[in-house]
Amino acid sequence: MATRVIDELLLRGLDDWLQLAEVVFVVGSADPALSKDEKKVRTLEVVSEMLDGGLVEAGDVTADGFVSWRLSAINTIIDRWSRLEELPGIGEVCWLANTPAGDAAARTVALFPAAGPGEPRRGAVS
């Protein structure tokens, strides 16, 4: 599931920065049976994987645009989310911006979408 969720998020990230609430929505849409706590865990796993893979940066959106946190992003996300009683709403916790590597991965997804769960991307060379 994580690959399909990440693919969807990177495609969305081609057009605009992603709010954490949007990541939670995509995670929940991929597995509607998840509880609130499971959505949080799964969302943090997905964001961590995207950060570790160099596909996105986390930060804030200010009047000057996107401002990357650069350091310890996942810890900042966990800390800010722990202060909420519910799942994040619009603009809460953080925003994610595709990196050039994330944009390139999204364009590959657009050109060669997965044929189905666990199957290689159509047209991709193995």
Backbone as CSV, one residue per row, in Angstrom:
resi,resn,N_x,N_y,N_z,CA_x,CA_y,CA_z,C_x,C_y,C_z
1,MET,0.822,-1.200,0.000,0.000,0.000,0.000,0.860,1.256,0.000
2,ALA,1.981,1.234,0.722,2.776,2.452,0.867,3.216,3.002,-0.477
3,THR,3.588,2.117,-1.407,4.036,2.589,-2.715,2.931,3.330,-3.440
4,ARG,1.729,2.781,-3.426,0.610,3.443,-4.111,0.270,4.772,-3.447
5,VAL,0.317,4.811,-2.130,0.041,6.044,-1.396,1.115,7.083,-1.713
6,ILE,2.366,6.673,-1.682,3.456,7.600,-1.990,3.343,8.093,-3.428
7,ASP,3.038,7.195,-4.354,2.853,7.609,-5.750,1.775,8.673,-5.858
8,GLU,0.639,8.449,-5.199,-0.476,9.406,-5.235,-0.054,10.749,-4.651
9,LEU,0.664,10.714,-3.536,1.090,11.956,-2.893,2.091,12.719,-3.752
10,LEU,3.028,12.015,-4.369,3.998,12.681,-5.234,3.318,13.308,-6.447
11,LEU,2.333,12.609,-6.998,1.575,13.195,-8.113,0.858,14.466,-7.677
12,ARG,0.233,14.426,-6.505,-0.433,15.626,-5.978,0.581,16.740,-5.720
13,GLY,1.787,16.360,-5.304,2.830,17.318,-4.991,3.424,18.005,-6.209
14,LEU,3.145,17.490,-7.392,3.597,18.173,-8.607,2.912,19.523,-8.759
15,ASP,1.678,19.617,-8.294,0.872,20.828,-8.477,0.965,21.824,-7.332
16,ASP,1.190,21.326,-6.121,1.142,22.224,-4.963,1.780,21.526,-3.769
17,TRP,2.050,22.291,-2.734,2.535,21.711,-1.496,1.418,20.884,-0.873
18,LEU,1.792,19.866,-0.120,0.818,18.992,0.535,0.708,19.331,2.013
19,GLN,-0.502,19.442,2.490,-0.743,19.582,3.927,-0.714,18.190,4.536
20,LEU,-0.340,18.082,5.783,-0.353,16.778,6.434,-1.766,16.198,6.431
21,ALA,-2.774,17.052,6.530,-4.164,16.574,6.490,-4.455,15.845,5.184
22,GLU,-3.857,16.298,4.091,-4.048,15.637,2.796,-3.375,14.263,2.791
23,VAL,-2.220,14.157,3.433,-1.538,12.868,3.537,-2.411,11.898,4.336
24,VAL,-2.963,12.364,5.444,-3.859,11.520,6.250,-5.051,11.069,5.416
25,PHE,-5.609,11.969,4.610,-6.757,11.628,3.753,-6.386,10.523,2.762
26,VAL,-5.245,10.652,2.100,-4.827,9.655,1.112,-4.559,8.312,1.783
27,VAL,-3.913,8.327,2.941,-3.673,7.096,3.702,-5.005,6.443,4.067
28,GLY,-5.945,7.237,4.568,-7.253,6.702,4.950,-8.061,6.200,3.764
29,SER,-7.932,6.847,2.631,-8.637,6.410,1.417,-8.095,5.071,0.925
30,ALA,-6.807,4.849,1.111,-6.194,3.590,0.682,-6.622,2.420,1.562
31,ASP,-6.953,2.709,2.816,-7.391,1.668,3.751,-8.442,2.259,4.692
32,PRO,-9.707,2.302,4.246,-10.767,2.941,5.025,-11.033,2.299,6.393
33,ALA,-10.538,1.090,6.618,-10.792,0.413,7.889,-9.856,0.879,9.006
34,LEU,-8.882,1.724,8.682,-7.937,2.166,9.703,-8.614,3.011,10.774
35,SER,-8.222,2.769,12.014,-8.681,3.618,13.119,-7.902,4.931,13.082
36,LYS,-8.306,5.886,13.908,-7.604,7.169,13.990,-6.136,6.941,14.359
37,ASP,-5.882,6.086,15.352,-4.508,5.811,15.774,-3.710,5.114,14.672
38,GLU,-4.340,4.193,13.950,-3.659,3.501,12.856,-3.352,4.457,11.701
39,LYS,-4.254,5.411,11.450,-3.983,6.418,10.414,-2.761,7.247,10.776
40,LYS,-2.653,7.586,12.056,-1.499,8.373,12.503,-0.212,7.591,12.284
41,VAL,-0.186,6.341,12.715,1.005,5.508,12.568,1.356,5.345,11.094
42,ARG,0.380,5.008,10.282,0.619,4.781,8.853,1.058,6.063,8.167
43,THR,0.456,7.194,8.525,0.838,8.478,7.942,2.282,8.817,8.283
44,LEU,2.664,8.632,9.536,4.041,8.913,9.939,5.029,7.990,9.227
45,GLU,4.647,6.742,9.000,5.502,5.817,8.249,5.696,6.299,6.814
46,VAL,4.609,6.718,6.178,4.668,7.189,4.788,5.512,8.456,4.688
47,VAL,5.262,9.410,5.575,6.020,10.671,5.544,7.495,10.396,5.806
48,SER,7.787,9.540,6.760,9.172,9.197,7.072,9.857,8.562,5.865
49,GLU,9.164,7.669,5.196,9.725,7.017,4.009,10.003,8.045,2.902
50,MET,9.087,8.987,2.710,9.285,10.012,1.683,10.430,10.954,2.060
51,LEU,10.530,11.323,3.330,11.623,12.180,3.787,12.967,11.453,3.645
52,ASP,13.019,10.213,4.141,14.258,9.439,4.099,14.703,9.167,2.665
53,GLY,13.731,9.042,1.757,14.039,8.791,0.356,14.400,10.046,-0.421
54,GLY,14.359,11.189,0.260,14.696,12.442,-0.410,13.652,12.900,-1.408
55,LEU,12.414,12.410,-1.240,11.346,12.737,-2.186,10.594,14.009,-1.824
56,VAL,10.587,14.361,-0.541,9.906,15.567,-0.080,10.733,16.235,1.012
57,GLU,10.403,17.484,1.263,10.909,18.221,2.414,9.698,18.627,3.233
58,ALA,9.858,18.688,4.539,8.790,19.155,5.415,9.120,20.566,5.876
59,GLY,8.078,21.345,6.119,8.293,22.702,6.596,6.993,23.428,6.815
60,ASP,7.088,24.741,6.812,5.932,25.604,7.001,5.721,26.440,5.744
61,VAL,4.487,26.882,5.563,4.190,27.842,4.505,3.975,29.193,5.172
62,THR,4.744,30.166,4.732,4.671,31.516,5.285,4.323,32.482,4.153
63,ALA,4.283,33.750,4.475,4.028,34.770,3.449,5.092,34.733,2.353
64,ASP,6.261,34.207,2.679,7.352,34.108,1.712,7.329,32.809,0.915
65,GLY,6.367,31.927,1.193,6.285,30.637,0.508,6.682,29.496,1.421
66,PHE,7.126,28.398,0.816,7.504,27.208,1.572,8.870,27.419,2.212
67,VAL,8.954,27.130,3.516,10.214,27.248,4.261,10.524,25.873,4.858
68,SER,11.552,25.230,4.331,11.930,23.886,4.773,12.515,23.921,6.172
69,TRP,12.206,22.880,6.963,12.792,22.758,8.291,14.214,22.221,8.210
70,ARG,14.499,21.468,7.179,15.821,20.886,6.923,16.236,19.812,7.937
71,LEU,16.185,20.101,9.224,16.667,19.145,10.223,15.525,18.522,11.026
72,SER,15.691,17.287,11.388,14.778,16.536,12.264,13.302,16.755,11.948
73,ALA,12.959,16.698,10.686,11.573,16.964,10.282,10.587,15.981,10.905
74,ILE,10.902,14.687,10.901,9.941,13.719,11.414,9.717,13.932,12.909
75,ASN,10.756,14.308,13.647,10.585,14.575,15.081,9.711,15.804,15.308
76,THR,9.862,16.814,14.475,9.025,18.012,14.575,7.577,17.670,14.267
77,ILE,7.368,16.838,13.252,6.003,16.416,12.894,5.367,15.656,14.052
78,ILE,6.094,14.701,14.611,5.577,13.913,15.734,5.252,14.822,16.922
79,ASP,6.151,15.757,17.224,5.936,16.670,18.344,4.694,17.537,18.126
80,ARG,4.573,18.140,16.966,3.417,19.008,16.699,2.114,18.205,16.672
81,TRP,2.145,17.008,16.095,0.936,16.193,16.019,0.514,15.734,17.405
82,SER,1.475,15.474,18.287,1.136,14.988,19.632,0.346,16.024,20.431
83,ARG,0.403,17.272,20.021,-0.339,18.338,20.709,-1.804,18.404,20.266
84,LEU,-2.160,17.677,19.228,-3.538,17.696,18.727,-4.349,16.578,19.360
85,GLU,-5.623,16.829,19.549,-6.504,15.788,20.075,-7.117,14.952,18.958
86,GLU,-7.157,15.504,17.759,-7.747,14.819,16.603,-6.697,14.707,15.497
87,LEU,-7.107,14.140,14.369,-6.235,14.110,13.208,-6.010,15.546,12.734
88,PRO,-4.887,15.843,12.102,-4.608,17.220,11.689,-5.651,17.752,10.712
89,GLY,-5.953,19.027,10.875,-6.855,19.708,9.963,-6.055,20.501,8.948
90,ILE,-6.755,21.278,8.163,-6.135,22.065,7.103,-5.061,22.983,7.688
91,GLY,-3.857,22.864,7.154,-2.751,23.718,7.549,-2.092,23.386,8.867
92,GLU,-2.552,22.363,9.581,-1.965,22.022,10.875,-0.762,21.091,10.702
93,VAL,0.160,21.176,11.592,1.353,20.352,11.765,2.456,20.721,10.772
94,CYS,2.259,20.470,9.477,3.318,20.772,8.519,2.782,20.741,7.094
95,TRP,3.634,21.116,6.188,3.399,21.010,4.750,4.551,20.194,4.189
96,LEU,4.316,19.550,3.049,5.359,18.799,2.364,5.513,19.352,0.955
97,ALA,6.741,19.475,0.521,7.037,19.933,-0.833,7.886,18.877,-1.522
98,ASN,7.501,18.484,-2.731,8.328,17.558,-3.497,9.711,18.162,-3.706
99,THR,10.712,17.316,-3.649,12.062,17.692,-4.055,12.161,17.424,-5.552
100,PRO,13.240,17.816,-6.204,13.395,17.436,-7.615,13.308,15.918,-7.821
101,ALA,13.846,15.134,-6.880,13.740,13.673,-6.979,12.290,13.220,-6.857
102,GLY,11.519,13.879,-5.995,10.100,13.552,-5.857,9.324,13.884,-7.120
103,ASP,9.630,15.026,-7.741,8.981,15.392,-9.009,9.310,14.370,-10.094
104,ALA,10.574,13.947,-10.155,10.976,12.956,-11.159,10.247,11.632,-10.930
105,ALA,10.141,11.212,-9.674,9.426,9.972,-9.358,7.957,10.095,-9.731
106,ALA,7.349,11.249,-9.484,5.940,11.464,-9.824,5.732,11.399,-11.333
107,ARG,6.656,11.971,-12.085,6.530,11.925,-13.551,6.648,10.498,-14.064
108,THR,7.474,9.680,-13.414,7.575,8.267,-13.784,6.265,7.555,-13.498
109,VAL,5.658,7.858,-12.350,4.358,7.265,-11.999,3.321,7.641,-13.051
110,ALA,3.332,8.904,-13.473,2.359,9.361,-14.462,2.562,8.654,-15.800
111,LEU,3.801,8.391,-16.158,4.096,7.721,-17.431,3.869,6.222,-17.366
112,PHE,4.210,5.616,-16.214,4.151,4.164,-16.068,3.402,3.786,-14.801
113,PRO,2.080,3.969,-14.776,1.324,3.630,-13.558,1.393,2.136,-13.261
114,ALA,1.297,1.794,-11.997,1.296,0.389,-11.586,0.081,-0.300,-12.179
115,ALA,0.270,-1.546,-12.599,-0.817,-2.315,-13.183,-1.790,-2.778,-12.106
116,GLY,-1.327,-2.940,-10.913,-2.163,-3.392,-9.801,-1.305,-3.524,-8.563
117,PRO,-1.925,-3.837,-7.421,-1.157,-3.936,-6.176,-0.006,-4.933,-6.301
118,GLY,1.192,-4.487,-5.995,2.351,-5.356,-6.002,2.935,-5.645,-7.368
119,GLU,2.320,-5.148,-8.430,2.817,-5.402,-9.774,3.729,-4.263,-10.203
120,PRO,4.720,-4.574,-11.065,5.611,-3.509,-11.526,4.868,-2.506,-12.385
121,ARG,5.427,-1.326,-12.498,4.829,-0.289,-13.326,4.820,-0.747,-14.783
122,ARG,3.709,-0.504,-15.445,3.631,-0.835,-16.870,4.664,-0.014,-17.622
123,GLY,5.395,-0.657,-18.490,6.377,0.036,-19.308,7.708,0.234,-18.620
124,ALA,7.792,-0.070,-17.340,9.048,0.095,-16.618,9.974,-1.061,-16.969
125,VAL,11.252,-0.770,-17.042,12.243,-1.806,-17.339,12.686,-2.418,-16.032
126,SER,12.669,-3.754,-15.957,13.086,-4.447,-14.731,14.573,-4.653,-14.703
